[in-house]
């Protein structure tokens, strides 16, 4: 809960607080904003909240700034209020103070919850304290009949509009500092804090001398609404995020340090640290984009990797030292040649290209028929390549050329080298373009 901006003066005894006049507040739909301020207004107006007659005129006086300096002492609030006469009226309103027994019950209720103690010691008053006090038999907020107004005006109303104006201004004070209510009920903030700290210390000492073998009582939790209220009032706003880095920093040179840990390969560790920095920079860049996915290329999205095998190939594609590459191949169950093929596929298209390299799938036959027809039309006037279909693959007969369809509808070119199909380039959504580009890389067929 925020601390007051319209601070009162506090004499040494802490039991008299003088607040300067509050500024006018025209046009406010709700006179109070905080829980304590609204609860105070409800206590005045009653459960039906019918601010009519003198109460309505008192509210208008308060909004117009007719209430002067306000003095709050135990059991009384007083002020001078400008009315129809030139001289302001002397106005006050009394309410019963809590008895010593009531204060003991209230402080016990406050000390019984860790959240209440923390809030009060931080000079905040949790709203749940009113409920805990009521369960202990103490009513913090006054009832309508407990208020005794007094005013120098000739109006015998109960209350008159001048006293009602002071009462409404107290609601605005409670918006900023609910400890005003405790002072009205009889005790100042300083003496309450001293007593609460004493009880808190006594409770802590009692827990320390708990007999051996008897576990102390489990602390009670803090209601979520108190935690969120404290967070909203005490924590500054989150600062703006930093700008994306141009490039990640260099890794530390672990190989130059003395005495590496047994079993740790310094060059491999340097490689992993460098890779981690590069990925962190990429993730930060994506996180700071104004809209999800804005500015990301297809290559960015396909190079992140999610599975263990994908991550292994991604690491191998970062050109690690030869012995690290050999370890990656061995740990991933791939031969050095197989890992090299996988790295080439990764460079051409990331994870989707890797999936096309390692597996086949059954596409819709109409999709394959449409691709064959597109290729035939592209070779109009010439003899089109003869194709053989195997699931998601179109192989050119008598030529070392092949197209592989990915799940996203793009076609990856492959060429056969020494009896093995190798990725030959990036994907293209047009199978005719992908095939024409691939065939230009191959020698002309023998006559």
PyMOL commands that set and color helices and strands:
alter all, ss='L'
color gray80, all
select helices_A, chain A and resi 35-45+54-63+100-111+114-121+128-135+144-146+161-176+179-184+189-208+224-234+254-256+266-287+298-302+308-316+322-331+336-358+365-378+431-440
alter helices_A, ss='H'
color red, helices_A
select strands_A, chain A and resi 9-10+16-19+67-73+76-81+89-94+148-151+387-390+393-396+401-405+411-417+420-423
alter strands_A, ss='S'
color yellow, strands_A
deselect
rebuild
show_as cartoon
